[in-house]
Amino acid sequence: MIWRTALANLAAVPVPGVATSYDLATLPDVLPAAHLPALVPAFPNGGGALEAGQGLSTLTYDGGAWRAALAVDHVLYWTPVAASGGLQAVLPCLVEAVDAYLAALCVDGTLGGALHEPLVVARVSAGVQEYGGVAYYGARFRHQWVITVGE
């Protein structure tokens, strides 16, 4: 339940300017407009081979405890593409939201102790993000999480 606890704790991180932060158990089929901006957990997707650091992988085994890593995406959905004046109009607010998100994560990088090492935000990608068949302007935060199993 370590990964599950970390995901629940991620949803509980307060981010100024974000109306809703979903846990895996509460993901809607579509994002209600009243819930935007919203943060939604996801797992990296890709066709074929995974990039280094994606998915669940064993990092090291030295005869003691196992270290395992999980790549998690946390996606910020800011506003529907169809309801905005384009990316240039949204970008200033979106950049402020990215700053607020990163600052909020700095408060507790182990997500309440669920992770055994502080999480790493390996990549931030701003632009069009899709959810439930709707295109939104937003940002995708690629996290790298590490736990130790067997300690």
FENCOR-V162883 format. One record per residue. N is the residue number from 1. RES is the residue in one letter. PSI is psi in radians with two decimals (* if undefined). Layout:
[[N,RES,PSI] [N,RES,PSI]]
This chain:
[[1,M,0.10] [2,I,-0.85] [3,W,-0.73] [4,R,-0.74] [5,T,-0.74] [6,A,-0.72] [7,L,-0.71] [8,A,-0.72] [9,N,-0.58] [10,L,-0.74] [11,A,-0.45] [12,A,-0.10] [13,V,2.09] [14,P,2.21] [15,V,2.02] [16,P,2.35] [17,G,-0.17] [18,V,2.18] [19,A,-0.68] [20,T,2.39] [21,S,1.97] [22,Y,2.54] [23,D,2.85] [24,L,-0.60] [25,A,-0.20] [26,T,0.26] [27,L,2.18] [28,P,2.87] [29,D,-0.63] [30,V,2.72] [31,L,2.00] [32,P,2.45] [33,A,-0.61] [34,A,-0.29] [35,H,-0.02] [36,L,2.58] [37,P,2.58] [38,A,2.54] [39,L,2.32] [40,V,2.24] [41,P,2.59] [42,A,2.94] [43,F,2.52] [44,P,2.35] [45,N,2.68] [46,G,2.60] [47,G,2.30] [48,G,-2.53] [49,A,2.52] [50,L,2.55] [51,E,2.80] [52,A,2.28] [53,G,-0.03] [54,Q,2.72] [55,G,-2.78] [56,L,2.23] [57,S,2.61] [58,T,2.28] [59,L,-0.95] [60,T,2.71] [61,Y,2.02] [62,D,0.38] [63,G,-0.13] [64,G,-2.17] [65,A,2.62] [66,W,2.47] [67,R,2.28] [68,A,2.56] [69,A,2.60] [70,L,2.25] [71,A,2.24] [72,V,2.36] [73,D,2.42] [74,H,2.02] [75,V,2.23] [76,L,2.05] [77,Y,1.98] [78,W,-1.01] [79,T,2.59] [80,P,2.44] [81,V,-0.73] [82,A,-0.37] [83,A,0.25] [84,S,3.04] [85,G,0.41] [86,G,2.90] [87,L,-0.68] [88,Q,-0.60] [89,A,-0.57] [90,V,-0.46] [91,L,-0.78] [92,P,-0.80] [93,C,-0.65] [94,L,-0.72] [95,V,-0.70] [96,E,-0.68] [97,A,-0.68] [98,V,-0.79] [99,D,-0.78] [100,A,-0.69] [101,Y,-0.85] [102,L,-0.67] [103,A,-0.68] [104,A,-0.67] [105,L,-0.53] [106,C,-0.39] [107,V,-0.65] [108,D,1.46] [109,G,-0.22] [110,T,0.14] [111,L,1.01] [112,G,0.40] [113,G,0.04] [114,A,-0.57] [115,L,2.57] [116,H,-0.17] [117,E,2.60] [118,P,2.43] [119,L,2.72] [120,V,2.25] [121,V,1.80] [122,A,-0.43] [123,R,2.49] [124,V,2.15] [125,S,1.99] [126,A,2.54] [127,G,-2.57] [128,V,2.23] [129,Q,2.45] [130,E,2.47] [131,Y,2.25] [132,G,0.58] [133,G,0.11] [134,V,2.38] [135,A,2.29] [136,Y,2.63] [137,Y,2.42] [138,G,-2.78] [139,A,2.54] [140,R,2.15] [141,F,2.03] [142,R,2.00] [143,H,2.62] [144,Q,2.07] [145,W,2.52] [146,V,2.34] [147,I,2.81] [148,T,2.22] [149,V,2.30] [150,G,0.19] [151,E,*]]
